[in-house]
């Protein structure tokens, strides 16, 4: 990941030696990158984590841009039992997934605005040939969590349970379903 993607550092860090008035003018003219999306890791450097009801924690990679969401876990040869990828979408709708170019099976967990599980697909296999099947939730979701195959069963995840996400900047606005 590009650590200097928009919003990952303060403007002064991206533009050393720039004076505050110059930065303010540049910002007013739109010459500086936009602030980080609400799902950006906190400035403290804390690694984002998803904590499920049984207490298991997954270190998260965040997919909050169209490019990151499209890439997902493609071409990865393994996903550890303590790893996960949180897809953050700008809209609350039916987000369909497929396993094209995925090399490992995954559990896919769709989450509502309040991080309640609204749908689960367990042991989703890699797509070996086209056309790849799609996996869609039965309810609208804002977030999708992908974890290693078998971890949803091991953690006894069920629809209706809530997941806690730590280490992300707080959302700037409330999204109503």
ChimeraX commands (.cxc) that place a marker at each C-alpha (Angstrom):
marker #1 position 0.00,0.00,0.00 radius 0.5
marker #1 position 1.10,3.51,-0.68 radius 0.5
marker #1 position 1.66,5.03,2.76 radius 0.5
marker #1 position 1.26,8.51,1.33 radius 0.5
marker #1 position -2.22,7.85,-0.04 radius 0.5
marker #1 position -4.43,10.84,0.59 radius 0.5
marker #1 position -5.08,11.45,4.25 radius 0.5
marker #1 position -2.60,9.01,5.75 radius 0.5
marker #1 position -0.32,11.80,7.03 radius 0.5
marker #1 position -0.79,15.41,8.04 radius 0.5
marker #1 position -0.21,17.99,5.25 radius 0.5
marker #1 position 2.94,19.19,7.01 radius 0.5
marker #1 position 4.38,15.66,6.82 radius 0.5
marker #1 position 3.63,15.36,3.10 radius 0.5
marker #1 position 5.02,18.84,2.41 radius 0.5
marker #1 position 7.99,19.40,4.77 radius 0.5
marker #1 position 9.12,22.97,5.06 radius 0.5
marker #1 position 5.84,24.40,3.77 radius 0.5
marker #1 position 4.57,27.33,5.79 radius 0.5
marker #1 position 1.11,27.26,7.34 radius 0.5
marker #1 position -0.17,30.14,5.14 radius 0.5
marker #1 position 1.10,28.34,2.02 radius 0.5
marker #1 position -0.61,25.12,3.13 radius 0.5
marker #1 position -3.87,26.97,3.79 radius 0.5
marker #1 position -3.78,28.57,0.33 radius 0.5
marker #1 position -2.94,25.23,-1.30 radius 0.5
marker #1 position -5.80,23.56,0.57 radius 0.5
marker #1 position -8.24,26.31,-0.42 radius 0.5
marker #1 position -7.27,25.90,-4.07 radius 0.5
marker #1 position -7.67,22.12,-3.85 radius 0.5
marker #1 position -3.99,21.38,-4.39 radius 0.5
marker #1 position -3.66,19.10,-1.35 radius 0.5
marker #1 position -5.04,15.56,-1.23 radius 0.5
marker #1 position -8.44,15.04,0.33 radius 0.5
marker #1 position -8.71,13.89,3.96 radius 0.5
marker #1 position -8.66,10.19,4.69 radius 0.5
marker #1 position -11.88,8.21,4.37 radius 0.5
marker #1 position -13.58,7.53,7.68 radius 0.5
marker #1 position -12.22,3.98,7.63 radius 0.5
marker #1 position -8.58,5.06,7.68 radius 0.5
marker #1 position -6.38,3.71,10.45 radius 0.5
marker #1 position -6.02,6.05,13.40 radius 0.5
marker #1 position -3.04,8.39,13.35 radius 0.5
marker #1 position -1.69,6.61,16.45 radius 0.5
marker #1 position -0.53,3.79,14.17 radius 0.5
marker #1 position -2.73,1.21,15.91 radius 0.5
marker #1 position -3.37,-1.80,13.73 radius 0.5
marker #1 position -7.11,-2.07,13.09 radius 0.5
marker #1 position -8.72,-5.18,14.59 radius 0.5
marker #1 position -12.07,-6.92,14.38 radius 0.5
marker #1 position -13.08,-8.54,17.64 radius 0.5
marker #1 position -15.80,-11.17,17.44 radius 0.5
marker #1 position -18.15,-12.14,20.31 radius 0.5
marker #1 position -15.98,-15.08,21.46 radius 0.5
marker #1 position -13.05,-12.65,21.93 radius 0.5
marker #1 position -10.98,-13.72,18.91 radius 0.5
marker #1 position -9.27,-10.73,17.25 radius 0.5
marker #1 position -8.43,-10.43,13.56 radius 0.5
marker #1 position -5.72,-7.98,12.43 radius 0.5
marker #1 position -7.34,-6.07,9.61 radius 0.5
marker #1 position -6.29,-4.83,6.25 radius 0.5
marker #1 position -8.64,-2.07,5.17 radius 0.5
marker #1 position -10.12,-1.98,1.66 radius 0.5
marker #1 position -11.77,1.44,1.45 radius 0.5
marker #1 position -11.03,2.54,-2.11 radius 0.5
marker #1 position -12.54,1.05,-5.29 radius 0.5
marker #1 position -9.11,-0.35,-6.25 radius 0.5
marker #1 position -8.52,-1.97,-2.85 radius 0.5
marker #1 position -12.05,-3.42,-2.79 radius 0.5
marker #1 position -11.58,-4.86,-6.30 radius 0.5
marker #1 position -8.21,-6.43,-5.36 radius 0.5
marker #1 position -9.25,-7.91,-2.01 radius 0.5
marker #1 position -7.47,-11.20,-1.29 radius 0.5
marker #1 position -6.69,-11.94,-4.96 radius 0.5
marker #1 position -3.43,-13.83,-5.56 radius 0.5
marker #1 position -2.77,-14.47,-1.85 radius 0.5
marker #1 position -1.47,-17.95,-1.15 radius 0.5
marker #1 position -2.68,-17.91,2.47 radius 0.5
marker #1 position -4.79,-15.99,4.97 radius 0.5
marker #1 position -3.83,-16.57,8.59 radius 0.5
marker #1 position -6.30,-17.43,11.33 radius 0.5
marker #1 position -5.74,-14.02,12.92 radius 0.5
marker #1 position -6.00,-12.01,9.68 radius 0.5
marker #1 position -8.95,-10.37,7.99 radius 0.5
marker #1 position -9.82,-7.78,5.38 radius 0.5
marker #1 position -12.52,-5.22,6.10 radius 0.5
marker #1 position -14.22,-3.79,3.02 radius 0.5
marker #1 position -15.72,-0.37,3.74 radius 0.5
marker #1 position -18.36,0.80,1.29 radius 0.5
marker #1 position -19.76,4.32,0.92 radius 0.5
marker #1 position -23.28,2.96,0.51 radius 0.5
marker #1 position -25.61,0.68,2.46 radius 0.5
marker #1 position -26.79,-1.83,-0.14 radius 0.5
marker #1 position -26.43,-5.43,-1.40 radius 0.5
marker #1 position -22.69,-5.93,-2.00 radius 0.5
marker #1 position -21.98,-9.03,-4.09 radius 0.5
marker #1 position -18.59,-10.81,-3.98 radius 0.5
marker #1 position -16.88,-13.38,-6.14 radius 0.5
marker #1 position -13.68,-15.39,-5.78 radius 0.5
marker #1 position -11.99,-14.70,-9.12 radius 0.5
marker #1 position -8.20,-15.01,-8.81 radius 0.5
marker #1 position -8.47,-15.98,-5.14 radius 0.5
marker #1 position -6.18,-18.86,-4.30 radius 0.5
marker #1 position -7.67,-19.79,-0.91 radius 0.5
marker #1 position -11.15,-20.42,0.48 radius 0.5
marker #1 position -12.61,-17.68,2.67 radius 0.5
marker #1 position -15.48,-16.99,5.04 radius 0.5
marker #1 position -17.37,-13.83,4.02 radius 0.5
marker #1 position -19.27,-11.86,6.67 radius 0.5
marker #1 position -21.60,-8.99,5.71 radius 0.5
marker #1 position -22.13,-6.32,8.39 radius 0.5
marker #1 position -24.72,-3.58,8.87 radius 0.5
marker #1 position -24.02,0.04,9.79 radius 0.5
marker #1 position -23.92,-0.95,13.47 radius 0.5
marker #1 position -21.57,-3.90,12.70 radius 0.5
marker #1 position -24.23,-6.57,13.25 radius 0.5
marker #1 position -23.80,-9.66,11.09 radius 0.5
marker #1 position -26.53,-9.65,8.45 radius 0.5
marker #1 position -25.26,-12.55,6.30 radius 0.5
marker #1 position -22.55,-15.24,6.35 radius 0.5
marker #1 position -21.05,-17.41,3.64 radius 0.5
marker #1 position -18.75,-20.09,5.03 radius 0.5
marker #1 position -15.96,-21.92,3.22 radius 0.5
marker #1 position -16.37,-20.04,-0.07 radius 0.5
marker #1 position -14.06,-21.82,-2.53 radius 0.5
marker #1 position -11.71,-20.15,-5.01 radius 0.5
marker #1 position -13.07,-19.79,-8.52 radius 0.5
marker #1 position -11.18,-22.24,-10.74 radius 0.5
marker #1 position -12.83,-21.32,-14.08 radius 0.5
marker #1 position -15.12,-18.72,-15.59 radius 0.5
marker #1 position -17.85,-17.83,-15.10 radius 0.5
marker #1 position -17.25,-17.37,-11.38 radius 0.5
marker #1 position -20.31,-17.53,-9.13 radius 0.5
marker #1 position -21.29,-14.47,-7.12 radius 0.5
marker #1 position -22.10,-14.46,-3.42 radius 0.5
marker #1 position -24.70,-11.96,-2.28 radius 0.5
marker #1 position -26.18,-11.21,1.12 radius 0.5
marker #1 position -29.86,-11.56,1.94 radius 0.5
marker #1 position -29.79,-8.11,3.58 radius 0.5
marker #1 position -28.15,-4.78,2.88 radius 0.5
marker #1 position -24.69,-4.17,4.34 radius 0.5
marker #1 position -22.17,-1.35,4.73 radius 0.5
marker #1 position -19.14,-3.51,5.53 radius 0.5
marker #1 position -17.84,-6.93,4.54 radius 0.5
marker #1 position -15.27,-8.89,6.52 radius 0.5
marker #1 position -13.29,-11.66,4.82 radius 0.5
marker #1 position -11.48,-14.13,7.06 radius 0.5
marker #1 position -9.77,-17.49,6.61 radius 0.5
marker #1 position -12.07,-20.37,5.74 radius 0.5
marker #1 position -13.34,-22.12,8.86 radius 0.5
marker #1 position -12.82,-19.18,11.21 radius 0.5
marker #1 position -16.51,-18.17,11.22 radius 0.5
marker #1 position -17.39,-21.68,12.40 radius 0.5
marker #1 position -14.54,-21.77,14.93 radius 0.5
marker #1 position -15.62,-18.39,16.35 radius 0.5
marker #1 position -19.29,-19.53,16.27 radius 0.5
marker #1 position -20.35,-16.45,14.31 radius 0.5
marker #1 position -24.08,-16.10,13.74 radius 0.5
marker #1 position -26.39,-13.63,12.01 radius 0.5
marker #1 position -27.45,-10.92,14.48 radius 0.5
marker #1 position -24.23,-10.89,16.51 radius 0.5
marker #1 position -22.14,-7.73,16.63 radius 0.5
marker #1 position -18.48,-7.37,15.82 radius 0.5
marker #1 position -16.30,-4.67,17.36 radius 0.5
marker #1 position -13.82,-2.79,15.18 radius 0.5
marker #1 position -10.88,-1.12,16.94 radius 0.5
marker #1 position -8.13,1.09,15.56 radius 0.5
marker #1 position -10.12,3.00,12.93 radius 0.5
marker #1 position -10.78,6.71,12.93 radius 0.5
marker #1 position -14.36,7.43,14.02 radius 0.5
marker #1 position -16.87,7.99,11.24 radius 0.5
marker #1 position -17.52,11.58,10.39 radius 0.5
marker #1 position -21.23,11.03,9.85 radius 0.5
marker #1 position -23.92,8.61,10.88 radius 0.5
marker #1 position -25.37,6.40,8.16 radius 0.5
marker #1 position -29.01,5.45,8.50 radius 0.5
marker #1 position -30.04,2.11,6.99 radius 0.5
marker link #1:1,2 radius 0.2
marker link #1:2,3 radius 0.2
marker link #1:3,4 radius 0.2
marker link #1:4,5 radius 0.2
marker link #1:5,6 radius 0.2
marker link #1:6,7 radius 0.2
marker link #1:7,8 radius 0.2
marker link #1:8,9 radius 0.2
marker link #1:9,10 radius 0.2
marker link #1:10,11 radius 0.2
marker link #1:11,12 radius 0.2
marker link #1:12,13 radius 0.2
marker link #1:13,14 radius 0.2
marker link #1:14,15 radius 0.2
marker link #1:15,16 radius 0.2
marker link #1:16,17 radius 0.2
marker link #1:17,18 radius 0.2
marker link #1:18,19 radius 0.2
marker link #1:19,20 radius 0.2
marker link #1:20,21 radius 0.2
marker link #1:21,22 radius 0.2
marker link #1:22,23 radius 0.2
marker link #1:23,24 radius 0.2
marker link #1:24,25 radius 0.2
marker link #1:25,26 radius 0.2
marker link #1:26,27 radius 0.2
marker link #1:27,28 radius 0.2
marker link #1:28,29 radius 0.2
marker link #1:29,30 radius 0.2
marker link #1:30,31 radius 0.2
marker link #1:31,32 radius 0.2
marker link #1:32,33 radius 0.2
marker link #1:33,34 radius 0.2
marker link #1:34,35 radius 0.2
marker link #1:35,36 radius 0.2
marker link #1:36,37 radius 0.2
marker link #1:37,38 radius 0.2
marker link #1:38,39 radius 0.2
marker link #1:39,40 radius 0.2
marker link #1:40,41 radius 0.2
marker link #1:41,42 radius 0.2
marker link #1:42,43 radius 0.2
marker link #1:43,44 radius 0.2
marker link #1:44,45 radius 0.2
marker link #1:45,46 radius 0.2
marker link #1:46,47 radius 0.2
marker link #1:47,48 radius 0.2
marker link #1:48,49 radius 0.2
marker link #1:49,50 radius 0.2
marker link #1:50,51 radius 0.2
marker link #1:51,52 radius 0.2
marker link #1:52,53 radius 0.2
marker link #1:53,54 radius 0.2
marker link #1:54,55 radius 0.2
marker link #1:55,56 radius 0.2
marker link #1:56,57 radius 0.2
marker link #1:57,58 radius 0.2
marker link #1:58,59 radius 0.2
marker link #1:59,60 radius 0.2
marker link #1:60,61 radius 0.2
marker link #1:61,62 radius 0.2
marker link #1:62,63 radius 0.2
marker link #1:63,64 radius 0.2
marker link #1:64,65 radius 0.2
marker link #1:65,66 radius 0.2
marker link #1:66,67 radius 0.2
marker link #1:67,68 radius 0.2
marker link #1:68,69 radius 0.2
marker link #1:69,70 radius 0.2
marker link #1:70,71 radius 0.2
marker link #1:71,72 radius 0.2
marker link #1:72,73 radius 0.2
marker link #1:73,74 radius 0.2
marker link #1:74,75 radius 0.2
marker link #1:75,76 radius 0.2
marker link #1:76,77 radius 0.2
marker link #1:77,78 radius 0.2
marker link #1:78,79 radius 0.2
marker link #1:79,80 radius 0.2
marker link #1:80,81 radius 0.2
marker link #1:81,82 radius 0.2
marker link #1:82,83 radius 0.2
marker link #1:83,84 radius 0.2
marker link #1:84,85 radius 0.2
marker link #1:85,86 radius 0.2
marker link #1:86,87 radius 0.2
marker link #1:87,88 radius 0.2
marker link #1:88,89 radius 0.2
marker link #1:89,90 radius 0.2
marker link #1:90,91 radius 0.2
marker link #1:91,92 radius 0.2
marker link #1:92,93 radius 0.2
marker link #1:93,94 radius 0.2
marker link #1:94,95 radius 0.2
marker link #1:95,96 radius 0.2
marker link #1:96,97 radius 0.2
marker link #1:97,98 radius 0.2
marker link #1:98,99 radius 0.2
marker link #1:99,100 radius 0.2
marker link #1:100,101 radius 0.2
marker link #1:101,102 radius 0.2
marker link #1:102,103 radius 0.2
marker link #1:103,104 radius 0.2
marker link #1:104,105 radius 0.2
marker link #1:105,106 radius 0.2
marker link #1:106,107 radius 0.2
marker link #1:107,108 radius 0.2
marker link #1:108,109 radius 0.2
marker link #1:109,110 radius 0.2
marker link #1:110,111 radius 0.2
marker link #1:111,112 radius 0.2
marker link #1:112,113 radius 0.2
marker link #1:113,114 radius 0.2
marker link #1:114,115 radius 0.2
marker link #1:115,116 radius 0.2
marker link #1:116,117 radius 0.2
marker link #1:117,118 radius 0.2
marker link #1:118,119 radius 0.2
marker link #1:119,120 radius 0.2
marker link #1:120,121 radius 0.2
marker link #1:121,122 radius 0.2
marker link #1:122,123 radius 0.2
marker link #1:123,124 radius 0.2
marker link #1:124,125 radius 0.2
marker link #1:125,126 radius 0.2
marker link #1:126,127 radius 0.2
marker link #1:127,128 radius 0.2
marker link #1:128,129 radius 0.2
marker link #1:129,130 radius 0.2
marker link #1:130,131 radius 0.2
marker link #1:131,132 radius 0.2
marker link #1:132,133 radius 0.2
marker link #1:133,134 radius 0.2
marker link #1:134,135 radius 0.2
marker link #1:135,136 radius 0.2
marker link #1:136,137 radius 0.2
marker link #1:137,138 radius 0.2
marker link #1:138,139 radius 0.2
marker link #1:139,140 radius 0.2
marker link #1:140,141 radius 0.2
marker link #1:141,142 radius 0.2
marker link #1:142,143 radius 0.2
marker link #1:143,144 radius 0.2
marker link #1:144,145 radius 0.2
marker link #1:145,146 radius 0.2
marker link #1:146,147 radius 0.2
marker link #1:147,148 radius 0.2
marker link #1:148,149 radius 0.2
marker link #1:149,150 radius 0.2
marker link #1:150,151 radius 0.2
marker link #1:151,152 radius 0.2
marker link #1:152,153 radius 0.2
marker link #1:153,154 radius 0.2
marker link #1:154,155 radius 0.2
marker link #1:155,156 radius 0.2
marker link #1:156,157 radius 0.2
marker link #1:157,158 radius 0.2
marker link #1:158,159 radius 0.2
marker link #1:159,160 radius 0.2
marker link #1:160,161 radius 0.2
marker link #1:161,162 radius 0.2
marker link #1:162,163 radius 0.2
marker link #1:163,164 radius 0.2
marker link #1:164,165 radius 0.2
marker link #1:165,166 radius 0.2
marker link #1:166,167 radius 0.2
marker link #1:167,168 radius 0.2
marker link #1:168,169 radius 0.2
marker link #1:169,170 radius 0.2
marker link #1:170,171 radius 0.2
marker link #1:171,172 radius 0.2
marker link #1:172,173 radius 0.2
marker link #1:173,174 radius 0.2
marker link #1:174,175 radius 0.2
marker link #1:175,176 radius 0.2
marker link #1:176,177 radius 0.2
view
